[in-house]
Amino acid sequence: MEEREKLKLVKSFKISRNTINLWLDKRKETGDYRADEAYQRGYGAKIPDLEEFQEFARKHGSQTQREMAEAWSGEISDKTISKALKKIGFTRKNLRISRNR
């Protein structure tokens, strides 16, 4: 691609010349200029099996989150326990209701 063509694209799309060069290099290397799609977004779940965790929460729900983290089979923080409890919709209120039945 000529420099004049690159300059037109820079002005038209308001992107840097470096971006165009990166796209062209990628197309030379891979045959395609599109962004990679198979990359991981965010971190992997530290508690992948939420059904297992839900059962764990029923058994250990009366403990503090720190105690629950210590009782969990792997090394895990109380903050991770807190996030997982929110994910499964577990609250202390649920625990009281299920014990009163």
KAFEN-V502349 format. One record per run of one state. SS is the DSSP state (H for helix, E for strand, - for the rest). FROM is the first residue (numbers start at 1). LEN is the number of residues. If there is no record, write none. Layout:
ss: <SS;SS>
from: <FROM;FROM>
len: <LEN;LEN>
This chain:
ss: <-;H;-;H;-;H;-;H;-;H;-;H;->
from: <1;3;14;17;31;50;61;65;72;78;89;92;101>
len: <2;11;3;14;19;11;4;7;6;11;3;9;1>
